[in-house]
Amino acid sequence: MRFPVWRVGVFIAAAVWPLFWLYEALMNSLGPDPGKVLVDRLGLGTLILLLITLS
């Protein structure tokens, strides 16, 4: 592995945010349409993760 610490950091970042979004969905803090909010955040998170891994 060339950058093992970087890979672990990216993995942790990828795993933490969906868990936080799931917690928000369970606590009903995403508004009247939680599915739309979760899909929007998943798309944004995927874009950010892609940009981080390509940098």
C-alpha positions in Angstrom: 0.0 0.0 0.0 1.2 3.4 -0.9 -0.7 5.5 1.6 -2.3 3.2 4.2 -3.3 6.0 6.6 -5.1 7.9 3.8 -7.0 4.8 2.8 -8.1 4.2 6.4 -9.2 7.8 6.7 -11.2 7.7 3.5 -12.9 4.4 4.7 -13.8 5.9 8.0 -15.2 9.1 6.4 -17.2 6.9 4.0 -18.6 4.8 6.9 -19.4 7.6 9.4 -21.7 9.9 7.3 -24.3 7.3 6.3 -24.6 6.2 9.9 -25.2 9.8 11.0 -27.8 10.3 8.2 -29.5 7.1 9.4 -29.6 8.4 12.9 -31.1 11.6 11.7 -33.8 9.7 9.8 -34.6 7.6 12.9 -35.0 10.7 15.0 -37.3 12.3 12.4 -35.2 15.4 11.9 -35.1 15.2 8.1 -38.4 16.9 7.5 -41.6 15.6 5.9 -39.8 13.7 3.1 -36.8 11.9 4.6 -36.3 9.7 1.5 -35.6 12.7 -0.7 -33.2 14.2 1.8 -31.3 10.9 2.2 -31.0 10.5 -1.6 -29.7 14.0 -2.0 -27.2 13.6 0.8 -26.1 10.2 -0.6 -25.5 11.7 -4.0 -23.5 14.6 -2.4 -21.5 12.2 -0.3 -20.7 10.0 -3.3 -19.4 13.0 -5.2 -17.3 14.2 -2.3 -15.9 10.7 -1.8 -15.1 10.5 -5.5 -13.3 13.8 -5.4 -11.3 12.8 -2.3 -10.2 9.5 -3.8 -9.2 11.1 -7.1 -7.1 13.8 -5.5 
